[in-house]
Amino acid sequence: MARKYFGTDGIRGLANGSKLTPELALRVGMATGLAFKRGDYTHRVVIGKDTRRSGYMIENALTAGFTAVGMDVLLLGPMPTPAVAMLTRSLRADIGVMISASHNPFDDNGIKLFRPDGYKLSDSFELEIEKLIDADLGPRLARGRNIGKARRIDEARTRYVEYAKRTLPRDIDFNGLRIVVDCANGAAYKVAPEVLWELGAEVIAVGVSPDGYNINDGCGSTAPKALIDKVKELRADIGIALDGDADRVLIVDEKGEVVDGDQLMAVIASSWHNRGQLQGGGLVATIMSNLGLQRYLAGMGLTLERTQVGDRYVLEAMRGKGFNVGGEQSGHIILSDFTTTGDGLVAALQLLSVVREEGRPVSEVCHRFERVPQLLQNVRFQRGKPLEDKTIKKLIADSQARLGDGGRLIIRESGTEPVIRVMGEGDDELLVNQVVNEIVTAIGQVA
C-alpha cells in the first residue's frame, strides 16, 4: 500500500511547501501520540532537531500535537539523530522524534520517528499513523488536567558525549592525533568536537557556526572540498565530515583523499572479524555498495548481504539475520553493538581506534580494496513517472545486457526528493560511463 506522507526516511519536504506544514506536524504529533499510548500512565516523547530555521516551527507544532493527546514532551534542542534514538531509550520515553532533513538544503525539513527501543518505525506502523493523521481526532484529545506539558532537558548533550566515548575500549585515547571535524553547521556542531577533544585529540572544528540557513551549505559529508583543503593545509592526520543530522560520515585521509562508507565498513568489519567480534559472518549493505567490497569480504570468507536503499532496510536485515555491522556507501554506518541507527560519530571513533591500534596512517588503514569503476548520476524531474516510460524501460534492459554478468545497473527514484538515481558499475569503465550517460540523457528528455 502506497504511503501518503512517509518516505524512505520519515516525512520530508520543503518546509511550508505542499506537504510539510505546521498543520501536518501538529497532526503527526497527535496521531503518533495516540498510536503509541498504552495504559493510563503519563506517556512522554523526546524531540531533537538539527539547526534549520524551520525547526522552531515544526518543534512547536509537534509539541502542541503531543501535549494535546496527553503526552509530556522533553525537548533536547539541536542533537544528532543517533543521540535522539539513544536518549529515547535512556530516558524511557515512549516515542523519539528527530526534526531534520539530513543532508538536504536548509529550506527542506523532516520528521523521523523512533520506537521506545530506539528503532525506526516499520512500514505498517507508519501506515497506521497515516490513517490517524487523516482521521477526526477531536473526540480523542486530552482535556483539563490530562493535557501534557513540555520542558527542556539541559543535560542531553552530556549524556550523548559520555555514551559515544564509552563505545571505545578503556585503553584507547587519541593523544597526538590532529583531527579536522566538519559538522556541516548541523546537529553535531557541539557534541562531535567535544567528544574528540575529551578523548585527547587536537581538534580543529569547522562547520560549527550554524545560523539556520547554512546547514550542509558547502560543508559536511555532501561537500567535502573545504575539509580536504583544511586537512592538507594543517597536515592533519584525518578529516571527519558529518552530515546535517550526523547519522552519516565521510572520512578524508592525511593525503586529502576521500574514504567512503564502503571502505569504512570494510575496516570495521575486518577489525571486528579479527577480534572475534563480528557477527553474522559478514556485513549488510545496500545495492549501491561497490562490487569491490563484496569481493574483498569474499576473500576473507565473509558475505555481503544486500538490501534496497535506506538504512532502515539495512537494519532490518541486520536484526533478522544476526549481523552487527551494516551501512551504506553514503556513510550511514550501523554498529548494532552500540546503536539502533546510523551514527557518524561512533563510526568515526571505531575507525580511529583501528588507526591507533595499527599505528599506520589513515590512507593505509582505509585502503582495503580496489573499487570497481562505478558511476552515479542524479536526474531531477518535475512531473510524471519517467521510469514507467516504455522507451526508458527498453533502454535500461538493453543496457544491463551490454554490461553482462560483470556489471550492475541500479536505477531508482529517490524516496526523499524528486530525483532519479542512475548507478552503473563494472570492470569496463568506458562501457559503464557510456551506459549511464545514455540513460541519464534519455530520462532527462522525458522527465
Secondary structure, DSSP 8 states (H G I E B T S, - for coil): ---SS-BTTBEEEETTSSS--HHHHHHHHHHHHHHH--SSS--EEEEEE-S-THHHHHHHHHHHHHHHTT-EEEEEEE--HHHHHHHHHHTT-SEEEEE--TTS-TTEEEEEEE-TTS-B--HHHHHHHHHHHTS--GGGS--GGGS--EEE-TTHHHHHHHHHHTTS-TT---TT-EEEEE-TTSTTTTHHHHHHHHTT-EEEEES----SS-TTSS-STT-THHHHHHHHHHT-SEEEEE-TTSS-EEEE-TTS-EE-HHHHHHHHHHHHHHTT---TTEEEEETTS-HHHHHHHHHTT-EEEEE-SSHHHHHHHHHHHT-SEEE-TTS-EEETTT-SS--HHHHHHHHHHHHHHHT--HHHHT--S----EEEEEEE--SS-GGG-HHHHHHHHHHHHHHGGGEEEEEEE-SSSSEEEEEEEES-HHHHHHHHHHHHHHHHHH-
